[in-house]
Amino acid sequence: MSDKANAITIGGLAKAAKVHVETIRYYQRRGLLPEPQRPPGGIRRYGDADIDRLTFVKTAQQLGFSLDEISDLLRLEDGTHCQEASTLAEHKLRDVREKIERLEKIEKALGKMVDRCHAQQGNITCPLIESLHEGVSTAEDAR
């Protein structure tokens, strides 16, 4: 690799990838990002490949993948394992859809509780607090 390919420090890498230096170190400990060799008397240098790798990790996180799942995806990144990557994405999509379903149930339960609060006039007992004490089947189903 040329000197230009590995020209930035960990601070420069963090800035370029819009993450904290400690995030980079954590990813290195987790094996998500390789740690370059430290030249004798020098400091580690990073390059475009490291920025690309961090971008991959951050994008996957934004799509809801855990660091363990991202590690699995990184093992498939050579492009020859598309079916395996697709299977991982299908599982993630199913998880996301299940979360959306649970959140919709929570939204309905909270909406009913708030409506009860707004409809309540002059009563000392708060319908929201009362509902939480009584338990709400929709909220329990949403867990």
trRosetta pair geometry for C-beta under 8 A, 3 or more apart (Angstrom, degrees):
i j d omega theta_ij theta_ji phi_ij phi_ji
1 5 4.2 -113 -177 76 103 141
1 6 5.6 71 123 -14 136 109
1 47 6.9 -140 179 -13 140 164
2 5 4.8 109 56 -5 74 100
2 6 7.9 169 86 17 47 76
3 6 6.9 -83 -157 59 33 77
3 7 6.4 73 147 -85 67 89
4 7 5.3 -11 -149 -46 36 129
4 47 7.9 85 124 -126 46 115
5 47 4.4 19 156 -140 60 156
5 48 6.6 -75 -152 17 68 97
5 49 7.6 27 177 -5 101 101
6 36 6.7 136 -152 -127 134 159
6 45 4.2 97 151 115 93 110
6 46 6.3 -116 -148 161 75 4
6 47 4.1 -73 -85 -43 50 112
7 45 6.2 6 -94 -171 7 122
7 47 6.4 77 12 -100 66 81
8 12 3.3 -123 -170 97 111 135
8 13 5.5 145 110 -52 119 71
8 16 6.7 47 138 -15 173 137
8 45 6.5 121 58 -161 31 75
8 46 5.2 -46 75 66 86 85
8 47 7.0 145 25 -87 89 37
9 12 4.9 101 49 8 67 100
9 13 7.0 -122 103 -4 38 89
9 43 6.0 0 -120 126 103 134
9 44 7.4 99 -143 81 61 67
9 45 6.7 -54 -86 -110 45 58
9 46 7.2 46 161 18 8 96
10 13 5.4 -50 -146 36 35 116
10 14 6.3 41 152 -23 65 102
10 21 5.5 76 137 -139 108 100
10 24 5.8 179 -162 94 99 152
10 25 7.7 40 -165 -57 143 86
10 44 6.5 47 -45 79 99 110
10 46 6.6 98 -87 -14 48 129
11 14 5.6 -49 -148 32 31 113
11 15 6.5 29 153 -16 63 105
11 21 6.1 -24 -92 -82 59 121
12 15 5.7 -53 -147 38 33 111
12 16 6.1 32 155 -19 67 108
12 46 7.2 -176 79 57 97 108
13 16 5.7 -57 -144 39 29 110
13 17 6.0 7 163 0 66 113
13 24 6.1 88 105 -106 121 153
13 46 4.2 14 -72 73 131 154
13 50 5.7 -40 -134 119 129 128
13 51 6.6 -143 -143 -75 78 76
13 54 7.2 139 171 -22 98 153
14 17 6.3 -69 -141 49 23 95
14 18 8.0 131 164 -48 54 2
14 19 5.5 -105 -147 79 72 68
14 20 6.0 -1 -156 -176 127 15
14 21 4.7 -63 -61 -70 152 61
14 23 7.3 123 -126 50 99 100
14 24 5.8 -103 -80 -22 89 129
15 18 7.4 22 -175 -75 29 42
16 51 5.1 -61 125 -111 127 120
17 24 7.6 117 56 -79 142 106
17 50 8.0 -87 -50 130 133 81
17 51 5.6 -161 -70 -137 94 68
17 54 3.8 -17 -136 114 149 145
17 55 6.5 -131 -132 -57 92 67
17 58 6.9 165 176 -21 99 141
18 58 7.7 78 73 -129 96 169
19 23 4.2 -104 167 76 115 144
19 24 6.3 131 101 -48 122 81
19 54 6.3 -130 7 -172 138 128
19 58 6.8 -142 -62 -78 120 127
20 23 4.6 107 59 -6 77 101
20 24 7.5 -140 99 -2 49 81
21 24 5.7 -52 -159 32 39 113
21 25 6.5 36 147 -16 68 104
22 25 5.4 -50 -146 38 39 113
22 26 6.2 44 152 -23 67 103
23 26 5.6 -53 -148 35 31 113
23 27 6.4 31 153 -18 64 105
24 27 5.7 -55 -149 37 31 111
24 28 6.4 34 151 -21 64 104
24 33 6.4 -72 -158 78 70 159
24 54 7.2 -34 -103 -100 89 129
25 28 5.5 -52 -150 33 33 115
25 29 6.6 34 151 -18 65 102
26 29 5.7 -53 -151 35 33 110
26 30 6.3 25 152 -12 66 109
27 30 5.6 -59 -145 44 33 109
27 32 4.1 -79 -167 68 88 114
27 33 4.3 49 123 8 114 113
27 54 7.3 127 79 -107 174 83
27 57 6.4 24 -129 -165 137 173
28 31 7.7 45 -179 -70 30 22
28 32 7.5 -85 -64 54 24 71
28 33 5.1 -60 -76 77 65 92
28 34 7.3 31 -127 160 85 10
28 35 4.5 71 -156 -64 129 101
30 67 5.9 -47 -179 166 157 132
30 71 7.1 -117 152 -76 102 122
31 71 6.5 56 88 -128 104 117
32 53 7.5 151 149 161 75 109
32 57 5.5 75 167 -101 131 137
32 67 6.6 -83 -61 -161 140 96
32 70 6.4 22 -123 113 123 117
32 71 6.1 -94 -87 -87 84 80
32 74 6.5 174 -140 -32 67 162
33 50 6.5 68 -160 -147 111 87
33 53 5.5 134 -112 121 85 132
33 54 6.5 23 -94 -72 134 80
33 57 7.3 -62 -54 -28 101 149
34 50 7.7 -109 56 -100 81 94
34 53 7.9 -86 14 -151 80 179
35 44 7.0 -55 -179 -135 76 156
36 44 4.6 139 73 -160 101 101
36 45 6.2 -77 100 60 160 51
36 46 6.4 -162 -9 -82 135 62
36 50 7.9 -62 -37 -68 113 138
37 44 7.3 168 89 -114 24 89
38 42 6.4 -179 179 80 70 75
38 43 6.8 -41 -140 -147 93 24
38 44 5.2 -62 -90 -62 75 81
39 42 3.7 14 71 42 101 131
39 43 7.9 -12 40 38 88 24
42 45 7.9 -31 147 -27 122 101
46 50 4.1 -69 -168 48 107 159
46 51 7.5 120 144 -40 112 74
47 50 5.8 111 56 11 48 99
47 51 7.4 -91 126 -1 37 94
48 51 5.5 -53 -150 36 39 113
48 52 6.2 41 152 -21 69 104
49 52 5.6 -51 -148 36 33 114
49 53 6.3 36 151 -22 64 105
50 53 5.5 -49 -146 34 34 113
50 54 6.4 33 154 -16 64 104
51 54 5.9 -56 -149 38 31 109
51 55 6.3 34 151 -22 64 106
52 55 5.6 -54 -148 35 31 114
52 56 6.5 38 150 -24 64 102
53 56 5.6 -49 -153 30 33 116
53 57 6.6 30 151 -17 64 104
53 74 7.8 49 -150 -125 95 120
54 57 5.6 -52 -148 37 36 111
54 58 6.1 30 156 -15 69 108
55 58 5.9 -56 -142 41 29 107
55 59 6.1 29 158 -19 65 110
56 59 6.0 -60 -147 38 23 108
56 60 6.3 22 157 -17 62 110
56 70 7.8 135 131 -162 88 106
56 73 7.9 -165 165 115 111 120
56 74 7.2 111 125 -93 137 90
56 77 7.4 9 -156 -111 157 141
57 60 5.9 -59 -149 37 27 110
57 61 6.4 29 153 -21 64 106
57 67 7.9 22 -158 -122 106 76
57 70 5.5 73 -131 179 73 146
57 74 7.9 3 -79 -67 86 122
58 61 5.6 -52 -149 34 33 114
58 62 6.5 35 152 -21 64 103
59 62 5.6 -52 -151 33 33 113
59 63 6.6 26 151 -13 64 106
60 63 5.7 -60 -153 40 34 109
60 65 4.2 -45 165 50 93 134
60 69 7.4 -164 165 104 122 96
60 70 4.6 130 107 -107 147 103
60 73 6.1 -176 -119 55 149 158
61 64 7.7 90 -179 -40 32 9
61 65 6.3 -88 -84 63 33 77
61 67 7.7 11 -90 -72 102 67
61 70 6.9 -16 -58 -63 74 141
63 92 7.1 47 137 151 101 146
64 92 6.0 145 91 -172 109 110
64 95 7.3 -177 141 96 134 117
64 96 5.9 136 53 -82 172 108
65 69 4.2 -130 -166 94 93 124
65 70 5.1 119 125 -60 122 80
65 73 6.8 -4 -170 -14 160 139
65 88 8.0 38 -118 155 120 113
65 92 6.0 -39 -84 -111 78 145
66 69 4.7 96 51 8 75 101
66 70 6.9 -134 97 -6 40 87
67 70 5.3 -50 -143 36 35 115
67 71 6.4 45 152 -26 64 99
68 71 5.5 -47 -153 29 32 116
68 72 6.8 35 147 -18 61 100
69 72 5.5 -50 -155 33 38 114
69 73 6.5 38 147 -19 67 103
69 88 6.4 146 -163 -170 99 118
69 92 7.0 107 -175 -78 156 117
70 73 5.4 -51 -148 37 37 113
70 74 6.3 42 151 -23 66 102
71 74 5.7 -51 -148 32 30 114
71 75 6.9 34 151 -21 61 101
72 75 5.8 -54 -158 30 33 112
72 76 6.9 18 149 -8 64 109
72 88 6.1 172 111 -108 127 146
73 76 5.7 -69 -155 43 37 106
73 77 6.7 64 146 -60 68 89
73 85 6.3 77 -131 -126 80 94
73 88 6.3 -159 -77 106 87 161
74 77 5.4 -21 -151 -19 40 123
75 81 8.0 -12 114 46 73 165
76 81 3.9 -110 -149 81 96 134
76 84 5.4 -150 -114 90 140 117
76 85 4.8 177 125 -66 146 97
76 88 7.8 -173 16 2 156 141
78 81 6.9 73 54 2 86 98
79 82 7.2 9 -174 -57 48 91
81 84 4.3 -32 171 39 101 118
81 85 5.8 109 111 -24 85 93
82 85 5.6 -58 -146 40 32 111
82 86 6.0 37 154 -24 67 106
83 86 5.5 -52 -147 35 30 115
83 87 6.5 35 152 -23 63 102
84 87 5.6 -49 -151 31 33 114
84 88 6.7 34 150 -17 63 101
85 88 5.7 -52 -153 35 35 112
85 89 6.4 33 150 -17 66 106
86 89 5.6 -56 -148 39 33 111
86 90 6.2 38 152 -24 66 103
87 90 5.6 -49 -147 32 31 114
87 91 6.6 33 153 -18 63 102
88 91 5.8 -54 -154 34 32 111
88 92 6.5 30 150 -17 65 106
89 92 5.5 -53 -147 38 35 112
89 93 6.2 39 152 -23 67 104
90 93 5.6 -51 -146 34 31 114
90 94 6.5 34 153 -19 63 103
91 94 5.7 -53 -151 34 31 112
91 95 6.5 33 150 -19 64 105
92 95 5.5 -53 -151 36 34 114
92 96 6.3 36 151 -21 66 104
93 96 5.6 -52 -147 35 32 112
93 97 6.4 32 154 -19 64 105
94 97 5.8 -54 -148 36 31 111
94 98 6.4 32 153 -19 64 105
95 98 5.7 -56 -150 36 31 111
95 99 6.4 31 152 -19 65 105
96 99 5.7 -54 -150 36 32 112
96 100 6.4 35 151 -21 65 104
97 100 5.6 -50 -148 33 33 114
97 101 6.5 37 151 -21 63 103
98 101 5.6 -51 -151 33 33 114
98 102 6.6 32 151 -16 65 103
99 102 5.7 -53 -149 38 34 110
99 103 6.1 33 152 -19 67 107
100 103 5.6 -55 -145 39 31 112
100 104 6.3 35 153 -23 64 103
101 104 5.8 -51 -150 31 29 112
101 105 6.8 30 151 -17 61 102
102 105 5.7 -54 -155 34 35 112
102 106 6.4 34 149 -18 66 105
102 142 4.7 117 -165 -166 74 72
102 143 7.3 175 -152 -15 123 2
103 106 5.4 -52 -147 38 36 113
103 107 6.2 43 151 -25 66 103
103 142 7.5 116 -69 -164 17 117
104 107 5.4 -48 -146 32 33 116
104 108 6.6 34 154 -19 63 101
105 108 5.9 -52 -151 34 32 110
105 109 6.4 29 153 -16 65 107
105 138 5.4 -162 -178 179 92 87
105 139 7.6 166 136 -93 97 30
105 141 5.8 -110 -177 93 153 100
105 142 3.7 -167 95 -87 119 105
106 109 5.8 -56 -147 39 32 110
106 110 6.1 26 157 -14 67 109
106 138 7.9 166 -88 137 29 94
106 139 6.5 68 -116 -120 67 70
106 142 4.5 149 -57 168 78 159
107 110 6.1 -59 -144 42 26 106
107 111 6.0 32 155 -24 63 110
108 111 5.6 -55 -146 35 28 115
108 112 6.5 29 156 -19 63 103
108 138 6.0 -99 92 175 106 149
109 112 5.9 -54 -153 33 30 110
109 113 6.5 28 151 -17 63 107
109 136 5.2 122 -154 129 121 143
109 138 4.0 -177 -76 97 108 117
109 139 4.5 160 165 -59 167 82
109 142 6.7 -118 0 -10 137 142
110 113 5.5 -55 -148 37 36 113
110 114 6.2 34 155 -18 69 105
111 114 5.9 -54 -145 38 29 108
111 115 6.2 32 154 -20 64 107
112 115 5.6 -54 -147 36 30 114
112 116 6.4 33 153 -21 64 104
112 136 8.0 157 76 -149 127 140
112 138 7.7 97 21 41 139 150
113 116 5.7 -52 -151 33 31 112
113 117 6.6 34 149 -21 63 103
113 127 6.7 178 -159 121 65 95
113 128 4.8 82 171 -115 108 78
113 131 5.1 -136 -113 58 105 160
113 132 8.0 54 -131 -46 144 82
113 136 7.5 -75 -63 -71 113 157
114 117 5.4 -50 -151 32 36 115
114 118 6.4 31 153 -16 67 105
114 128 7.2 35 -80 -86 45 118
115 118 5.8 -57 -147 39 32 108
115 119 6.1 26 156 -16 66 111
116 119 5.8 -59 -142 41 29 108
116 120 6.2 38 155 -32 64 107
116 127 3.7 -132 132 137 115 152
116 128 7.0 160 78 -59 107 61
116 131 7.0 122 59 -44 155 133
117 120 5.8 -54 -150 25 28 115
117 126 6.7 8 -115 -167 96 83
117 127 5.3 -149 -73 55 56 106
117 128 5.1 3 -67 -34 119 106
119 127 7.9 18 60 -5 89 162
120 123 5.2 -79 -173 40 104 116
120 126 7.5 144 90 -139 163 41
120 127 5.1 -173 -44 -18 143 119
123 127 7.9 67 84 -44 135 87
125 129 7.5 -132 -177 70 69 107
125 130 5.5 53 163 -58 110 128
126 129 4.1 65 80 16 112 108
126 130 6.3 178 87 -12 55 87
127 130 5.4 -57 -140 41 31 115
127 131 6.1 37 158 -25 66 105
128 131 5.8 -53 -150 32 27 112
128 132 6.7 25 153 -17 61 104
129 132 5.7 -54 -152 34 33 111
129 133 6.6 32 151 -17 65 105
130 133 5.8 -57 -152 36 32 110
130 134 6.2 25 154 -15 67 111
131 134 5.8 -59 -143 42 30 108
131 136 5.6 24 172 -60 100 115
132 135 7.9 37 -176 -72 27 31
132 136 7.6 -37 -92 -13 39 105
135 139 7.6 -144 -171 63 56 112
135 140 6.4 25 -177 -47 100 124
136 139 4.1 69 76 11 106 109
136 140 6.7 177 85 -11 53 85
137 140 5.6 -57 -145 39 34 111
137 141 6.2 35 156 -21 68 105
138 141 5.7 -53 -147 36 31 111
138 142 6.3 33 152 -26 63 109
139 142 5.6 -56 -148 32 32 115
139 143 7.4 50 152 -39 59 88
140 143 6.2 -35 -165 1 37 113
